[in-house]
Amino acid sequence: MHDDPEKRRLELLFMLLVLEEESLHTAASALNREAGGPEFELDKSQLLSEGAIEPVGARPGTVDEELYAVTPAGRQMLRDADFPVKP
C-alpha cells in the first residue's frame, strides 16, 4: 500500500493522462498496482469526487470496462503538484 494516498491518486491520474488511455485499469497496471482492489476503488472514487476525471462511456467491442478522461481540473491538480503537464 502506498504511504501517501494523495500522491498515489495523482500518480494514477498522471499515468491516465500520459498513456492517452481512458482505462484506469490500464493506468494502474502500468504502475504495477492492483486494478479493481479496494485501494484502486478508493482512488477512483476520490478522483471522481474531486472532478479530476469524468466517465467517457465504453469503447465499442470491448468488455464493460469503465473509461475516463482527465478533466481540466485534473490537469490543474497535476500542475499544482509539479507533474509535467502541458497547459
N, C-alpha and C positions, 0 to 999 in steps of 0.2 A: 504494500500500500504506500502511496506517495505521501510524504510528510506534510506537504503544503497543498491543501485542496484547491486553492485559488490558482496556484501555479500549474497544477495538474490540469485544471479546466482550460486554462489559457494555452497550454501546450496542445491539448486536443483540438481546440479552436484553430490554432495556427496550422496544425497539420491538415485539418479540413480545408483550409484556405490554400496552403502550399500544393496539396495534391490536386487541386481543382476538381475535387471529388465531392459528391453530395452525400456520401455514406459515412456516417460517424463510425460505423463498424470498421470500415477500411482505414480510417484515420487512427482509430485505436489500435488496430493490428500493426500499422506502420510504427507505432510507438511501443510495440511489444506489450500491449495491455490486453486484458480480457475484455472482449466486446460482448456486452449483454449482461455482465455481472452487476452486483449492487453498486459498486463504485462507478461503473460506466453509467448506469441509470441515474444515479445522483448527479453526475456531471451533466448529463443531457438535460435533466430537469432544471438544473440551475442555469445552464446556458439559455434555455428557452425562456425561463422566467426573467432573466436579465435582458432579454431581447437581442442576444448575441447571435442566435441562429433562428431560422424560421423554416417550417416544413415546406418542401417544394414538390410533394407528391411522390409518385413512383416511376421508375424507368420502365418503358414498355418491354415486355418479355422477360422481366426479372421476377424473382420471388418477392414477396411483400416486404421489402426492406425499406425502412423509413429513410427518406432522403432530406437533406437540409442544406440551406445556403447560409453563408456568413453574411450578416446584415451590416449596414454601415456602422451601426452601434458596436457590433462585434469587432469590426476593423479598428474603430477608435479605441476600444478596450485594449486591443493588441498593441497599438501605437503607444498608448499611455503606459504600457508595461514594457516598452522598449523592444518590442518584436519588430523586425524589419518589414514593415507593411507599406506598400506604395500608397500615396494619397488617392 
